[in-house]
């Protein structure tokens, strides 16, 4: 009788374990992109030209990461993401030298949206994802403002909900950056500061609509500085705000996207205002070939203006591997000093030609 009781207990425990495992399904995935090649541009700072391997990005930045999802039942899920950016030319970390400088977060997802805690992509990035056909490439609108491809927040809580075609999102950072100035994505703002509620705070918001043929997005991003941060945000009273308004429409083999980015930096003698406009087109004549072109116009009223023209062709050898060529021309105004290439240099006021040949592999 005692043996039968033990067997019943074992059977019941096994059923409970199987039921629990079925209830809580989980998965972890390793993924990444390696993208590099050779770039050239003329009229580099100090004269002459540059030929070499890019340090910041190719067609897209190189990265690797781990992401996981656990089914909690009832349509609820737990998730995490650890994502690292690196330079293929040297193997070193990008994003301020951080191991997981792109993302490091955990969260919960329900029918009412998802809540994310940790270092995360903020709403400025999401606003630009669909309308900017070139993306964070070596030749892109991001050369005018290196915050745009690095729009992430440390010590943040984020929300995103998708309801039919409408997306609503927001982030709030208690201390937006705690990394030293080892690259454009690190500003040395000392994170969460006891006794100074305003120091390094940041909030972003997004509302977007997407359908099979068209979409639009609006976002707002406001950050504060603090003592010890990289100039010009060296005081918690100083603010840096960016607004994005953009949209796109699609036909069977064509996509057109465009928008407006407005920045208002209020930082004493370092204050500035700019407007950045972009309009681009992607044409896919066959499934394995994508042709992109875009014009970007930067205007800093009363100071300077610059125009960038970009053309890119990408050929997909497989679902994971592609080769590409990108050509761009930067026409700087008299006081302009924007390089045609991300991470590049230029003689002030010079026109500049840039070329990139590269290969990208995703896994």
Secondary structure, DSSP 8 states (H G I E B T S, - for coil): -HHHHHHHHHHHHHHHHHHHHHHS-EEEEEEEEEEEEEEEESS-TTSS-EEE--SS-SSS--EEEEEEEEEEETTEEEEEEEEEEB-TTT--B-TTT-TT-SEEEEEEEETTEEEEEEEEE-HHHHHHTTT-SS-S-SSSGGGG-TTGGG-EEEEEEEEEEEETTEEEEEEEESSS--S-SSSTT-----SS-TT-TTTT-EEEEEEEEE-SSEEEEEEEEEEE--TTSSTT--STT-EEEEEEEEEEEE-SSEEEEEEEEEEEEE-GGG-EEEEEEEEEEEEEEETTEEEEEEEEEEEETTTEEEEEEEEEEEEESSSSEEEEEEEEEEEE-TT----SSTT----TT-EEEEEEEEEEEE-
